Amino acid sequence: MKISTRLFAATLAVGMTAGLSVPAHATGKMKCEAGPQSGWKTKTELEANLVKKGWKVKKSKVDGGCYEVYGTTPEGDRVEAYFHPVSLEKLLVSRRGKILFRKE
Amino acid sequence: MKVMLRLLNSLPVFWIFLSVPALILVRNYLAGDVIAMDMLHPTGEFSARFMIIAMLISPMMTVFGNRSWLTWLLRRRRSFGLAAFGYALLHLIFYVIDMEEVSAMLAEIDAPGIWTGWLAFLVFTPLAITSSNAAMRAMGKRWKSLQRLVYLAALLTLAHWLLIHDGVTGALIHFAPLALFQLLRGIIIYSKATPKAVQTE
């Protein structure tokens, strides 16, 4: 193997390793100005609320200062939905990139 | 020493190298560190990455000439293509696990972000099936025409990624080198084909 080839193979290896670490970041789809987290309702409370309404929750996290939930609506749509962390009000629901609901 | 290097540089070792990300990802899933949903992004991204590398080799040869590292890559082009399919298959498997029910998958098949992915996978499948030496020999010239369908698969993959993902940056960063080198190849081929008056300058 020539040096350039070896160098290239090494670059490829480094590039692949770098690709394994996907950083968490704000997506910018929704923003909530909800003050300090101490005043927020908990994720558990939101999830319990949703399950009571017939949702299936896969996962939830904080995105753009809002709660973002991945799950299935009572209607059976697989969606990602945003909720206000203090009022737990539904702000945005989208299915595979298509917006199904947006709070006016 | 020489034998060792040759062994390290062999195709089977390269296949192991290509499957390392998959092994790490699946291990994390089996260990319970991540759920099926979280497997979608990395498996899809590796699929696209390997497809793009496979597709970059030929235009890079037009641009850079026959460099040794390009020949090295060219010998591994089918491996990259097959790896791209393997990661796409993994991507699909985790989609099915995540969706749990066929009815849920059918319910969203009309979403552009979803059907472009299905279609990309369907286009990819015959390319992977015919990737063996035997299939290559048996198909003769038709093999190359069939493999050119990868351009269609690439466009569908790009559309799938742009339509489904959070933001377009990741997709554009991955596809930009491919667009660039295809453009450069186009320019080089076009300039060689233009009349002599231009060439003798």
Interface residues (C-beta under 8 A of the other chain):
Chain A: M1 K2 S4 T5 F8 A9 A13 M16 G19 L20 V22 T27 G28 K29 K58 K59 Y70 T72 G76 D77 R78 R95 R96 G97 K98
Chain B: L5 N9 F17 V20 P21 I24 L25 I35 M37 D38 H41 P42 E45 F46 R49 R67 S68 W69 W72 L73 D98 M99 S103 A104 A107 E108 A111 P112 G113 I114 L163 I164 H165 D166 G167
